[in-house]
Amino acid sequence: MGVKDKRTKILLLLILIGGLDFQEVIFDDRAKTIADIVFNQKTKGILSGMIKEKLIEKVENNQGNKNSTYKLTKTGFQELSLKFPFFRFLKDKWDGKWRIISYEIPETKRHLRDRLRREMAGWGLGPWHRSFWITPHPIIPNLRQLVFGKEEEKYIQAFESNHVFGDKNILIEKVWERSKLDKQYRSLFKTWHSVLSGTNDKISKFTKVIQEYVKVLKGDPGLPVDLLGKNWIGYESWTIFKEIKKILY
């Protein structure tokens, strides 16, 4: 799947297979292969912890299926949206506000700056100017929780604002390189076509489709339709992916 963290793998599997309406997903051999998950004691412990945190729910199986069945929760969706912001505005409506984060961390504290960037990676943040980052995603509570009581807290300022003046298309290109992401999606479609035209079995094909999709989704800031328009190629990718899933899964 191209993701190391097992919690994220599980959340991704549930959204990619279960969809935005959080349908139940049976963790059978197909699902385990696609997610590259070994169902050992460590995995079972992670699943139990995620249930306690209300990130996922275990569904009672009344059909005698030996495989466990799970589904994503709203809390789990919000956690996944921090690492893969692409999904957030496929389901939630944007409130129209921008979040602006500024941090001036001294070079002598470089390890704090690197840690902050690493932990915020995937929040849909884009570099507006040096030390100024913006995002339409509602991540201020997550930022507050991340730095509360830590040394880096004193170096950070955060704001919420409306866009008052300026060309939003220019802003989006400057901050998130929309044209570059567009090319990545077009390349993805060609790869999918090649995979589907191959001779491998369905699950091997679907596994490859997801692997290639995740590579692109990692870099998609998940901007809302209000900014990109309904015809944005990223939204088209989700529609195409769902059709592929019907065929292969």
N, C-alpha and C positions, 0 to 999 in steps of 0.2 A: 504493500500500500504506500510505501515511501514515507511512513511516519514511524518514529522510534517509540514515542511514549504510548504505552498500551492503553491508558485511559482515553487518549485522543483517538486511537485506532477504533476503540469500541464505540465512541460517540459518532465518529465518522461513518462507521458501518451502519449504525442505526439510522442516520439521516439519509445516507445514500440508498439504502435498501428500503427503509420504512417511510421515507419521504417527509415532507413538511407537515403532514398531519399526524406524524408519529405513530405509524402503524406498527403492529407487532412484528418482530423479526425472530425467526427460529435460528438458533446458533447451531446449525447442522454443519456437515462437512463442507458444503458450498460456501457458507458464510465464513467459516474458519479459514478456508483457503484464500478467499478474497481479502480478508483482513490480515492475513499472515499471523494468525493467533494460534498458539498451542494451548489447549485447554487443560493446563496443569493446575496444581494447587495455588501457585502464585496468581494465575489468572482468576481463579475462583475467588481468591482473597480480594483482588482488585474489584471484581464485580460486586462482592458483598459490601465493600466500602462505598462503592458508587451508589448502591441501593440505599445505604444509611444516609448518604449525603443528598438523597433524593434527585440524583442526576439521571437515574434510570429506574424503571420498575420491572420487577419480574412478574411475568404473567402466568397464572396457574394453567397448567396443561391438562385438559380433560379428555384428550384424544389418545392417550397412551403413548405419545411421542416421547422418546427417551431424551431428546435434546431440549435444553432449556430455552425459554422464549422470553425476550425482553423488549421493552420499548423506551424511547427517549421521553424525557419530561421537559417541561418548560425551563426548569433550572439547568438541566443538561444542555439544552439548546443554547442557553445564554453562555454557558462555559465554552461550548464549541465555537460560538460566534466570536469569542475573543481570539481564538487561534485561527479560525477560518471565517473572517467577517463577511465573506461572500454570501453566506446563508441568511444573515440577520434580516436584511431588507427584502428577501424573497418572501418572508413571513410577516415581519413587523413593518409598521409605517414609520417613516422618518418624521421627527417632530420639527424639522426645519432649522434646528440649531446646530452650530458648529462648536466643537470643543477645541480650545487652543491651549497647548501645553508649552511652557518655556522652562528650560532648566540650564543653569549656568554652574556647572560643576567644575571646580579647579582641576588643572592637569595633575596636580598631586593626588587628587582623588579619582583618578581615571578609572580605577576598578569599580567605583560606585556608578560612574557614568555607563560603563560597559554592562554592568549588571542590570541597570535600569533599562537600557536599550534592549537587552536580551529578553527581559521579562515582559516588555511591552510589545515585542515583535508580534505582528499578526493582529494588532488592534485596529488596523485600518488607518493608522497614522501616516501622514506624509510630511516631508520636510518643506515648509513654506519658506523660511529663511534659516540662517544659522541659529541653532538652539530653539527654533520655533517650529512646533509640529501641530498639524490640524487634522481633524477627523469629524465626520458627521455622526459617528457612533457614540452612544451614551456611556462613555467609559470613565467619567469622573469618579463615580463611586468605586470602581475597580482600582483606579489610581490611588485614591485615598486609602483604600484597604492595603494596597501594595506597599506604600511608603510610610504609613502611620507608625510613628515611634522609631523609624530608622534614620540614620544619619543623613541620607539624601533628601529627606523631607524638607529640610531648610533651604534647599537649592531650587525648589520647584514652585512655579506659579501656574495656576490653571484657571481658564476662563470659559464661559459659555456666551455665545454671541449669535446674532442674526447677520446674514450677508446683506449689506446695505447698498454697495455700489461696486461695479466692476464686472468684467466678462467672466462668467463662471467656467466657460469652456477653456479659456486661457489658463485659469487657475488649476483646473483639473489636469490639463496637459503638463503644466509646470510641476505640479506637486506629485502626481501619480503616473505620469507618462502613459496616458490613455492609448496613444497610437502604438506604443510598444506592446502593451497588453493585448490590443486588438490583433496584432501580428501573431502573438503567442496562441491565441484562440484559433486563428485560421490555420496555424501549423498543427494544432491539436486535432482539428477536424480531418486534416489529411492523414494524420497518424491513425485516427479511429477508422477511417475508410480502409486503410491498409490492413489493420488488425481484423476488421470484419470480413475482408476479402480472403483472409488466410484459411488454412486447413486445420487449425487447432480446434479442440473441443470448445463448447460454449463457455464453460467456467474459466478455462485458460484465457479465452478471448476477453471475457468480462473482467477478469483480474487485471489484464493489461490495460483495458479501457480505463479502469479506475486508477491504476498507477499513473497513467499519463495525465488524467484529469486532476489528480491531487497535486501534481507538479505545478500546474497552472494556477489552481485555486490557492496555493500557498502565497502567491504574489498578487492576488486580486484583493484590493482594499474593500470590496463590497460596498461601493457607492450606491445610493438609492436611485430609483427610477426617476425621481424628481430632477436629478442632476444629469443622468445619462440618457434618458428617454427609453421608451418601451422597446425600441429596436436594438438596444445595445447587445453586442455579440455574446457577452457573458450570460445574459438571460437566455439567448438562443441555445447556448451550450447546455443549459439545464434542461430545456425542452428536448433536445436531441438525446441527452443522456437518458432521460426517462424512457424514450422510445427504444433505445438500445437495451435498457434493462428488461423491458417487456419481451424482447426477442431472446435474450441470452440467459435470463435468470428465472 
